[in-house]
Amino acid sequence: MRVGVFQFEPKFGAVRENLDRIAAAIRPPVDLVVLPELCTSGYQFTNHYELEELAEEIPSGPSTVRLTEIAGKTDCTIVAGLPEQDGDRFYNSAVVVNGDGVLGTYRKIHLFYEEKDFFTPGNSPLEVFDIGAAKIGVLICFDWIFPEATRNLALQGAEIISLPSNLLMPYCQDAMVTRAIENQVYTVVANRIGFEARGGKKPMYFTGNSQIADCKGNVLYKGSGNKQEFHVEKVHPTLAHNKWITERNNIFEDRRPEFYESISLTLNHPNELVNDDISN
């Protein structure tokens, strides 16, 4: 199948303009397109009124409707990040849509930095979506640093892990190569470019370098750090069914879950805070 990523610089608050750019960029033939995190709205909110204005209900919101139309015209499945409103709660979400409508929604479970001031941590399960050409799992940006999330999706049968992102730190792309190797799945990172510095806040510089890695950790594509790019790569999802590392080692069959129980326990002491400047 053909997997595409579109990295660009969303303009904050310009939902229609951002969707127009997405529509103009996606060119068939392509089967799956992954877009950045919060790609319809922009990222750096300064107050809750902005979030209330830009967040939408799923599936009835205009962004989801437009993305469905784009998917139908280009005959593909789209994974796109957007702010979601559900009653009085707001989520950093990703929708999975094709021309027939919404296949599913994922709400980001690991919130990063000031996202905690605006969004509710996700309450939707880690889920695998069958898009016909492949089974895909969806995570969002900072979820990358929690290997349990990717392993959960792989154990559910995901062949491709899609990661809409607004990455600031330089580690994720390399880490997603590791996620690919340790789970023997494809990983697709769609990151944005540019920067935002709104309301007197520190500038946020986004790293670009969108990436597609195969089941052995080979980087099939890596985008630039600062240019708008749409790229399509051919992949073979059935290769993700092979979990053998050697003729005697299978990454799933060799697991010893009885020794991992503490991984899901809640720590009974506060985390030590590290005051790093995230713009560095």
C-alpha positions, 0 to 999 in steps of 0.5 A: 500500500501507499502511505503518505505524510503531509508536513506543513505550518498550520496557521493558528485559528485559520481552520478553513485555510489549513483545510484548503492547504491539506486538500491541495496537498494530497495527491492520489494515488495514496491509501493512507495519509497522516497529518500533524497534531492539531493541524486544523487549529494550530497549537499554542492556545493562550486562553480557553476562549480560543479553544472553545472557538476552535474545538469541534464535535466529532463527527458533526464538526466542519473539519471532520466533514471536510476531511471526509470529503477530501478522503473521498475525493482522493480515495484514501484514509486520513488520520488528522489531529484536531481539537475536539469538544465533547460537552464541557470537555476538550480533547487533543484528538485524532480522527480516522476518516475515509470517504464514507465517514469517521472510522474512529477517534483517538483522544491523546492520553499523555498530555504535554506541557501546557496542553494540561492547562487546556485539554482533558487527558484522553479517555478513549481506549488504545484501538486498532482500526482496520482500513482495508489495506492495513490495520493501523494504530493511532497515537499523538505526539508525546505518546511516543515516549511511553513504549507501553502505548505502542506495544499495546497497539502492536499486541492488538494487531496493528501493522502501522502506527500513525503519530500526528505530531507537533514535536518540539524535542529532538528525540521522537523521530529516533525513538519511533525507529526503536518503536518500530524495531521493538514491535516489528511494525511500521511507524509514521510520524507526521510532524509540523514545521514553523513556530508559534509565539502567541500572547507573549509566551515562549516561542515554540519551534517545531522540528519537522523531519516527518518520518516513515520507518519500516518493521526493521527500523529502516527509515524509508523517508525523512522530511526536511526540518523546515519545508512543507512536504507531501511524500508517499512511500510504498509499504508492505503491512503484512511484513508486520506479521513476522515477529521473529528476530532470530529463528528461535526468538519471537518478540511476542512469544518470548515476552514474560508478562508475569515480570512486568506487573509493576509497569502498570502500578501508580507511583506513590511518590511525586515525580522529580520536576526538571526545569528544562527549557522546552524551546532548546 
